[in-house]
Amino acid sequence: MMRTRPLKVALLGCGVVGSEVARIMTTHADDLTARIGAPVELAGVAVRRPDRVREGIDPALITTDATALVKRGDIDVVVEVIGGIEPARTLITTAFEHGASVVSANKALLAQDGAALHAVAEQHGKDLYYEAAVAGAIPLIRPLRESLAGDKINRVMGIVNGTTNFILDAMDSTGAGYQEALDEATALGYAEADPTADVEGFDAAAKAAILAGIAFHTRVRLDDVYREGMTEVTAADFASAKEMGCTIKLLAICERAEDGASVTARVHPAMIPLSHPLASVRGAYNAVFVESDAAGQLMFYGPGAGGSPTASAVLGDLVAVCRNRIGGATGPGDSAYAALPVSPMGDVVTRYHISLDVADKPGVLAQVATVFAEHGVSIDTVRQSGKDGEASLVVVTHRASDAALTGTVEALRKLDTVRGVASIMRVEGE
């Protein structure tokens, strides 16, 4: 039987995403009612600038007092799309305390305080859903914590920031330098005026923390994620990658150690073979590659940002939370029973591509090879070229720990025949 009393929704934020959420709630009202089993009513919209014209939204719903809105007591679900740590954290906590469940798109807050927010939600018997916090419209969080709940996930690796993928794809396909590609991304609206959060990997690191926590049933905070930006990637790096049959992507990588006793989470540029599914992800799209014991290899692909794609994920959560509300139940909460330690970056084992500027004279290769051997790093291939007394030496290693590679590079810098280390790039996806 259809419930006639509407479920009341409070919307915190009415920017690009929030306005799309409000629009879809209005234009798809009949479908949402049929899918949920009850009407859904937009009961209030909290904004910072009330005088701005918001097409399709009743001005009577607009308020600048977000706290009063979430404290009303008749709100069933609060949708938070304002971002940042505060006041979002306090507003979400207050919503739980006053009887509302929460749908959020706030990756930064969830990466920093997700465990605490889940605890408050559980204390008050409410839902906390956040599909839109990672990879926009791509269904990812729900498959990880529900569809794959009976499986053992070993690795989650993906492109989770559209801005950086657009820039790197432009560098790869056109030969452009980093700044030129960034300027194009900015002109097209893919990059913010201040792109630091994207290009330095902060955005991807927050998403990696969320994904690792869900995949490995372990609390992983933003501070646990190793982060390295992509501003130092050059056209020369892409040329080297092409010679290896690879391209370069900024990857978020979350993986379980081979012995299963720990996990790691990291964000950094990496070379990946052109044969890997992630290598073909172009433009501002996102994709996440999941490896598990039973399901094997899965890939989730689609638009990772933007008003409509992100609103799609928000509305999917809203439907699920409203259904739970009607049924008097809650969905999956925080699962951190495994409590695995998060290993430092030094313990991560992978392959490396190292480009050295060296003197063009006999014995240099032997010296370099000796340094690698002394630090326990095995060399896979070496490529040398040069003239007029100067040369370049490109070394690709077998798998080695980050700590061992760091020690190797420090020793190489001390050789008189090594003029400098031009670049170091990890090689993933093999």
Backbone torsions as a table, in degrees:
resi	resn	phi	psi	omega
1	MET	NA	137.5	179.8
2	MET	-74.3	129.6	175.2
3	ARG	-77.8	133.9	-175.9
4	THR	-91.5	-29.4	179.6
5	ARG	-71.8	125.3	-176.4
6	PRO	-71.1	150.0	170.5
7	LEU	-84.1	129.1	-174.8
8	LYS	-96.2	132.6	-175.8
9	VAL	-119.3	131.1	173.3
10	ALA	-104.3	130.7	-178.7
11	LEU	-108.0	120.2	177.6
12	LEU	-102.2	106.1	-177.1
13	GLY	104.4	133.5	-179.5
14	CYS	-139.6	47.3	175.6
15	GLY	-87.3	-141.6	-177.1
16	VAL	-59.3	-46.2	-178.6
17	VAL	-78.2	-48.3	-177.2
18	GLY	-58.9	-41.0	179.2
19	SER	-64.7	-35.3	177.0
20	GLU	-69.1	-37.9	176.3
21	VAL	-60.0	-46.8	179.8
22	ALA	-62.6	-41.2	-179.4
23	ARG	-63.2	-46.4	-178.4
24	ILE	-66.3	-38.3	177.5
25	MET	-59.8	-33.6	-179.4
26	THR	-80.0	-51.4	-174.3
27	THR	-72.4	-27.0	-179.1
28	HIS	-107.8	23.2	-173.5
29	ALA	-55.9	-44.3	-177.9
30	ASP	-65.9	-42.6	178.9
31	ASP	-64.7	-42.1	179.7
32	LEU	-63.3	-39.8	177.6
33	THR	-60.6	-44.9	-179.3
34	ALA	-65.7	-38.7	-176.8
35	ARG	-75.0	-33.6	-177.1
36	ILE	-85.3	-38.4	-174.9
37	GLY	99.7	10.8	178.4
38	ALA	-164.4	152.5	175.7
39	PRO	-66.3	152.3	175.9
40	VAL	-118.1	127.1	-175.0
41	GLU	-117.8	127.6	173.3
42	LEU	-76.3	110.3	-171.6
43	ALA	-95.7	-15.1	-179.6
44	GLY	-179.9	150.6	-179.1
45	VAL	-132.2	115.2	-179.6
46	ALA	-92.0	128.2	-178.4
47	VAL	-137.4	165.6	175.9
48	ARG	-90.5	-32.5	-177.2
49	ARG	-118.5	92.6	-173.9
50	PRO	-70.2	-19.1	-175.5
51	ASP	-81.0	-11.5	-179.7
52	ARG	-68.5	138.1	179.2
53	VAL	-73.7	128.4	179.8
54	ARG	-124.5	98.8	-174.2
55	GLU	-61.8	132.1	176.4
56	GLY	86.6	-2.3	-179.8
57	ILE	-112.7	127.3	179.1
58	ASP	-60.9	120.8	-180.0
59	PRO	-55.5	-25.1	-179.8
60	ALA	-67.1	-19.2	-179.9
61	LEU	-83.5	-15.0	-174.5
62	ILE	-77.2	135.1	176.6
63	THR	-145.6	153.0	173.3
64	THR	-100.2	-3.6	-177.9
65	ASP	-100.0	82.0	-178.4
66	ALA	-63.9	-35.5	-179.0
67	THR	-63.0	-45.7	178.9
68	ALA	-62.8	-36.6	-179.5
69	LEU	-62.9	-47.3	-177.2
70	VAL	-76.4	-14.3	178.7
71	LYS	-90.7	-0.7	-172.3
72	ARG	-57.3	-34.3	178.5
73	GLY	94.1	-21.1	177.8
74	ASP	-102.2	5.2	-179.9
75	ILE	-82.3	128.4	178.9
76	ASP	-87.8	-40.9	-177.2
77	VAL	-138.1	133.1	173.0
78	VAL	-105.2	127.0	175.9
79	VAL	-104.2	115.5	-176.0
80	GLU	-106.2	114.0	178.4
81	VAL	-133.2	33.1	178.8
82	ILE	-90.8	-23.7	178.4
83	GLY	77.3	176.2	179.0
84	GLY	76.5	176.2	-177.6
85	ILE	-86.8	-55.9	176.1
86	GLU	-119.6	142.8	9.0
87	PRO	-86.4	7.0	-174.8
88	ALA	-56.5	-44.6	-177.4
89	ARG	-60.4	-47.3	-179.1
90	THR	-65.7	-39.8	-179.9
91	LEU	-64.9	-41.0	178.9
92	ILE	-65.4	-44.9	178.4
93	THR	-60.6	-43.2	178.6
94	THR	-63.0	-38.8	177.8
95	ALA	-59.3	-46.7	178.0
96	PHE	-59.1	-45.7	-176.9
97	GLU	-63.2	-24.5	-178.3
98	HIS	-107.4	20.1	167.4
99	GLY	95.4	7.4	-178.2
100	ALA	-103.7	147.3	167.2
101	SER	-85.8	167.7	-172.9
102	VAL	-132.8	136.6	168.1
103	VAL	-116.1	126.0	-174.9
104	SER	-130.8	152.5	172.9
105	ALA	-116.6	19.4	-167.8
106	ASN	-92.1	86.5	-176.5
107	LYS	-63.2	-40.1	-177.5
108	ALA	-62.6	-45.2	-179.7
109	LEU	-67.1	-43.6	-178.8
110	LEU	-66.6	-35.5	177.9
111	ALA	-68.3	-32.1	-177.5
112	GLN	-88.5	-41.6	-171.3
113	ASP	-131.0	23.8	-177.8
114	GLY	-56.7	-41.5	-178.5
115	ALA	-63.0	-43.6	180.0
116	ALA	-65.3	-40.2	179.3
117	LEU	-66.9	-40.9	176.4
118	HIS	-61.2	-38.1	-179.2
119	ALA	-63.8	-41.4	178.5
120	VAL	-67.9	-41.0	177.7
121	ALA	-59.5	-45.7	-179.7
122	GLU	-65.2	-39.8	179.6
123	GLN	-57.6	-36.9	-176.9
124	HIS	-101.4	6.2	176.5
125	GLY	66.8	40.2	-176.4
126	LYS	-123.2	164.4	179.9
127	ASP	-91.5	147.5	167.9
128	LEU	-130.2	108.9	-179.6
129	TYR	-116.5	146.7	-174.9
130	TYR	-155.5	44.9	177.5
131	GLU	-56.4	-36.7	-175.6
132	ALA	-73.5	-7.2	-177.8
133	ALA	-74.3	-19.6	-177.9
134	VAL	-133.3	123.0	171.0
135	ALA	64.7	31.9	169.4
136	GLY	51.9	-121.3	-174.0
137	ALA	-76.4	-12.3	-174.1
138	ILE	-68.5	121.2	173.9
139	PRO	-65.8	110.9	-174.5
140	LEU	-136.3	-51.0	-177.2
141	ILE	-65.3	-45.0	-179.5
142	ARG	-64.2	-44.3	174.8
143	PRO	-58.8	-38.5	-179.3
144	LEU	-67.3	-42.5	-173.7
145	ARG	-96.6	-5.8	177.6
146	GLU	-123.6	-61.6	-175.9
147	SER	-62.3	-36.2	-179.0
148	LEU	-102.9	18.4	-177.1
149	ALA	-63.1	-24.8	-179.9
150	GLY	-94.2	3.1	-176.5
151	ASP	-108.8	170.9	175.2
152	LYS	-110.8	112.7	-180.0
153	ILE	-86.7	129.0	-178.6
154	ASN	-103.5	-29.3	-176.2
155	ARG	-154.3	139.1	171.9
156	VAL	-128.6	118.0	-177.4
157	MET	-134.2	129.3	-177.9
158	GLY	-164.7	171.9	173.6
159	ILE	-98.8	109.7	-172.5
160	VAL	-119.7	13.7	176.2
161	ASN	-136.6	116.0	-175.5
162	GLY	-69.7	-33.8	-179.3
163	THR	-61.9	-48.9	-178.1
164	THR	-67.4	-35.3	179.4
165	ASN	-68.6	-36.3	177.4
166	PHE	-62.3	-44.3	-178.4
167	ILE	-64.4	-47.9	-178.0
168	LEU	-67.6	-36.3	177.8
169	ASP	-65.3	-38.7	178.0
170	ALA	-65.8	-40.8	177.7
171	MET	-62.6	-39.0	-177.8
172	ASP	-71.0	-44.5	-172.5
173	SER	-83.3	-25.7	-176.2
174	THR	-114.4	-12.9	-176.6
175	GLY	80.2	10.0	-179.0
176	ALA	-66.8	154.5	172.4
177	GLY	-79.0	170.8	-177.0
178	TYR	-58.4	-50.7	-175.9
179	GLN	-63.2	-39.8	178.8
180	GLU	-62.8	-43.0	179.6
181	ALA	-67.9	-37.6	177.1
182	LEU	-63.6	-42.7	179.2
183	ASP	-60.2	-39.9	178.3
184	GLU	-65.7	-42.0	179.1
185	ALA	-62.5	-38.3	179.1
186	THR	-67.4	-43.9	-179.6
187	ALA	-61.9	-33.9	-178.3
188	LEU	-87.5	-2.5	178.1
189	GLY	86.1	8.4	178.2
190	TYR	-81.2	-25.9	-178.8
191	ALA	-114.4	142.8	176.3
192	GLU	-72.9	164.5	176.2
193	ALA	-57.7	-37.7	171.6
194	ASP	-111.3	100.8	-173.6
195	PRO	-87.4	11.5	-172.0
196	THR	-54.0	-46.7	-176.7
197	ALA	-58.2	-33.8	-179.6
198	ASP	-81.8	-58.2	-169.8
199	VAL	-72.3	-22.7	176.6
200	GLU	-92.3	2.7	172.1
201	GLY	85.3	5.6	-178.7
202	PHE	-64.4	-43.7	179.7
203	ASP	-60.9	-48.4	-179.2
204	ALA	-65.5	-34.5	-179.9
205	ALA	-65.1	-39.9	177.5
206	ALA	-62.0	-42.1	179.1
207	LYS	-67.2	-36.6	178.0
208	ALA	-63.3	-39.7	179.0
209	ALA	-61.3	-43.7	179.5
210	ILE	-64.2	-47.2	-178.0
211	LEU	-63.9	-42.9	-179.3
212	ALA	-63.7	-41.7	-180.0
213	GLY	-60.3	-43.7	-179.2
214	ILE	-71.6	-45.7	-174.9
215	ALA	-64.3	-37.6	-172.5
216	PHE	-109.7	8.8	178.6
217	HIS	50.7	47.1	-175.0
218	THR	-142.7	140.7	178.7
219	ARG	-76.2	116.2	179.0
220	VAL	-121.8	119.4	-179.8
221	ARG	-98.6	165.8	179.6
222	LEU	-55.6	-37.9	-179.4
223	ASP	-66.5	-16.8	179.7
224	ASP	-83.0	-11.0	-173.3
225	VAL	-94.0	123.1	173.2
226	TYR	-70.2	134.8	-175.7
227	ARG	-132.2	132.2	176.9
228	GLU	-140.3	125.2	-178.4
229	GLY	-76.9	-176.8	-174.2
230	MET	-117.5	11.6	-175.1
231	THR	-69.5	-17.2	-179.2
232	GLU	-94.4	-0.5	178.2
233	VAL	-70.6	132.6	-174.9
234	THR	-119.8	168.7	174.7
235	ALA	-61.0	-33.6	178.0
236	ALA	-64.0	-35.7	176.9
237	ASP	-63.0	-40.4	178.6
238	PHE	-67.2	-36.6	177.3
239	ALA	-62.4	-42.5	177.8
240	SER	-64.9	-40.2	179.8
241	ALA	-61.8	-41.9	-179.4
242	LYS	-64.2	-36.0	177.9
243	GLU	-64.1	-25.4	178.3
244	MET	-92.9	0.2	-175.2
245	GLY	74.6	34.9	-176.3
246	CYS	-128.5	170.6	165.2
247	THR	-130.5	-179.5	-177.1
248	ILE	-121.4	132.2	176.8
249	LYS	-133.3	150.7	169.3
250	LEU	-86.0	113.8	-172.0
251	LEU	-111.2	142.7	165.2
252	ALA	-100.4	122.2	-174.8
253	ILE	-126.4	122.0	176.7
254	CYS	-122.4	123.1	-176.7
255	GLU	-145.0	152.0	176.8
256	ARG	-89.2	138.2	177.8
257	ALA	-61.6	155.3	-177.2
258	GLU	-58.6	-32.7	178.8
259	ASP	-85.4	-1.9	177.3
260	GLY	75.0	5.4	-172.1
261	ALA	-90.5	-9.5	-178.3
262	SER	-155.8	171.7	177.8
263	VAL	-133.9	162.4	173.9
264	THR	-134.4	155.0	175.7
265	ALA	-141.7	130.6	-174.6
266	ARG	-152.9	155.5	176.2
267	VAL	-134.2	126.5	179.3
268	HIS	-169.9	161.7	173.3
269	PRO	-69.2	148.2	178.8
270	ALA	-153.2	149.4	170.4
271	MET	-82.1	135.8	174.5
272	ILE	-131.9	143.2	-178.8
273	PRO	-60.1	145.2	178.1
274	LEU	-61.7	-20.4	179.0
275	SER	-76.8	-14.5	-178.6
276	HIS	-77.5	139.8	-178.9
277	PRO	-54.7	-32.9	-178.9
278	LEU	-68.8	-22.5	-177.9
279	ALA	-66.3	-24.5	-176.4
280	SER	-91.9	3.8	179.9
281	VAL	-78.0	115.9	-171.6
282	ARG	-108.4	167.3	173.2
283	GLY	55.8	-140.5	-175.7
284	ALA	-92.6	17.2	-179.0
285	TYR	-77.8	157.8	175.9
286	ASN	-113.8	156.3	173.7
287	ALA	-157.9	143.0	179.6
288	VAL	-130.1	129.6	-177.4
289	PHE	-105.5	123.3	-176.6
290	VAL	-116.7	133.8	177.2
291	GLU	-120.3	124.7	-179.8
292	SER	-136.3	166.4	-176.2
293	ASP	-62.8	-52.5	-172.5
294	ALA	-89.7	-45.7	-177.0
295	ALA	-75.5	-22.5	-178.5
296	GLY	81.6	-131.8	-176.5
297	GLN	-104.0	129.2	179.3
298	LEU	-128.8	146.8	173.8
299	MET	-131.8	134.6	178.3
300	PHE	-112.3	128.6	-170.0
301	TYR	-138.8	142.8	175.0
302	GLY	162.4	-174.1	178.6
303	PRO	-67.9	130.1	-173.4
304	GLY	-100.6	0.1	-178.7
305	ALA	-157.7	-178.3	-179.8
306	GLY	103.0	156.2	-175.5
307	GLY	-60.6	-55.3	-176.1
308	SER	-67.0	-47.4	179.0
309	PRO	-60.2	-43.8	-179.0
310	THR	-67.8	-38.9	177.3
311	ALA	-62.6	-33.7	176.8
312	SER	-58.8	-44.1	178.9
313	ALA	-66.8	-39.9	178.0
314	VAL	-61.0	-45.9	-178.8
315	LEU	-66.3	-34.1	175.8
316	GLY	-61.4	-43.1	176.5
317	ASP	-65.3	-40.3	-179.0
318	LEU	-60.3	-43.5	178.1
319	VAL	-60.5	-46.4	-178.4
320	ALA	-62.6	-44.6	-178.5
321	VAL	-66.4	-40.3	178.5
322	CYS	-64.4	-39.9	176.7
323	ARG	-61.5	-42.9	177.5
324	ASN	-60.7	-40.3	-178.1
325	ARG	-60.9	-45.8	179.9
326	ILE	-64.4	-39.5	-178.0
327	GLY	-80.2	-4.5	179.8
328	GLY	70.4	28.4	-178.1
329	ALA	-127.4	175.1	172.3
330	THR	-128.1	155.2	179.5
331	GLY	-85.3	-168.7	-179.4
332	PRO	-59.3	136.6	177.0
333	GLY	-105.4	-151.6	-179.9
334	ASP	-73.0	130.2	177.8
335	SER	-121.4	101.8	-177.9
336	ALA	-129.4	28.8	-174.8
337	TYR	-62.9	-30.4	-175.6
338	ALA	-68.7	-34.8	176.6
339	ALA	47.2	45.8	-179.6
340	LEU	-75.7	144.4	175.9
341	PRO	-69.0	148.5	176.7
342	VAL	-98.1	114.2	-176.3
343	SER	-75.0	151.7	177.0
344	PRO	-72.9	165.5	-177.6
345	MET	-60.3	-30.7	-179.2
346	GLY	-58.5	-24.5	-179.1
347	ASP	-86.5	-11.6	-177.4
348	VAL	-67.4	133.8	-179.7
349	VAL	-112.3	125.0	177.5
350	THR	-158.3	-176.8	176.1
351	ARG	-94.0	159.8	-178.4
352	TYR	-135.3	147.9	173.3
353	HIS	-117.0	115.5	-176.9
354	ILE	-119.7	126.5	178.4
355	SER	-109.5	122.5	-176.5
356	LEU	-116.3	141.0	168.1
357	ASP	-95.2	120.3	-173.3
358	VAL	-132.3	166.0	174.1
359	ALA	-72.4	141.0	-178.8
360	ASP	-91.7	81.6	179.7
361	LYS	-153.6	162.4	-176.5
362	PRO	-60.5	145.2	174.2
363	GLY	93.2	-11.4	-177.6
364	VAL	-63.8	-47.0	-178.5
365	LEU	-60.9	-39.9	179.4
366	ALA	-63.3	-40.5	178.5
367	GLN	-63.1	-45.8	-179.1
368	VAL	-63.4	-44.7	-180.0
369	ALA	-61.8	-35.9	178.7
370	THR	-64.0	-41.6	179.0
371	VAL	-62.2	-43.7	178.6
372	PHE	-61.1	-43.9	-178.3
373	ALA	-64.5	-40.6	-178.7
374	GLU	-63.7	-25.1	179.9
375	HIS	-101.8	10.2	174.9
376	GLY	72.9	24.3	179.1
377	VAL	-106.7	117.6	-177.0
378	SER	-85.3	134.6	-179.4
379	ILE	-89.7	132.1	176.4
380	ASP	-89.8	-57.7	180.0
381	THR	-138.7	156.5	175.9
382	VAL	-135.3	137.6	175.7
383	ARG	-130.7	126.7	-176.0
384	GLN	-125.7	138.3	175.3
385	SER	-149.1	153.4	177.6
386	GLY	166.9	168.8	177.2
387	LYS	-164.1	165.2	176.9
388	ASP	54.8	38.3	173.9
389	GLY	84.6	-6.9	178.7
390	GLU	-120.7	149.3	-177.8
391	ALA	-151.6	163.3	172.5
392	SER	-118.9	144.6	-178.1
393	LEU	-130.2	119.4	179.6
394	VAL	-109.5	121.8	-178.2
395	VAL	-116.7	129.1	173.2
396	VAL	-113.3	125.1	-175.3
397	THR	-94.0	164.4	162.1
398	HIS	-77.2	-177.2	-177.6
399	ARG	-64.8	133.6	179.4
400	ALA	-148.9	159.4	178.7
401	SER	-75.7	154.4	178.0
402	ASP	-62.2	-36.4	179.6
403	ALA	-64.2	-42.2	179.8
404	ALA	-66.1	-40.0	179.8
405	LEU	-66.4	-39.9	178.6
406	THR	-60.4	-44.4	177.5
407	GLY	-63.0	-37.3	178.3
408	THR	-62.8	-47.2	-178.1
409	VAL	-64.3	-39.9	177.7
410	GLU	-60.7	-40.2	179.1
411	ALA	-70.2	-37.5	179.0
412	LEU	-62.1	-37.6	-178.9
413	ARG	-63.7	-20.6	-178.2
414	LYS	-87.0	-9.8	179.2
415	LEU	-74.8	134.5	178.8
416	ASP	-63.1	-27.5	-176.3
417	THR	-84.9	-8.6	177.9
418	VAL	-98.5	112.4	-178.4
419	ARG	-77.3	-27.5	-179.5
420	GLY	174.5	162.7	175.9
421	VAL	-101.6	107.8	-174.2
422	ALA	-70.9	-41.1	179.3
423	SER	-164.0	153.6	173.3
424	ILE	-131.2	126.0	-177.4
425	MET	-135.9	132.6	175.4
426	ARG	-76.6	150.7	179.0
427	VAL	-116.4	117.1	-175.2
428	GLU	-119.8	173.4	171.4
429	GLY	79.9	21.3	179.2
430	GLU	-118.3	NA	NA
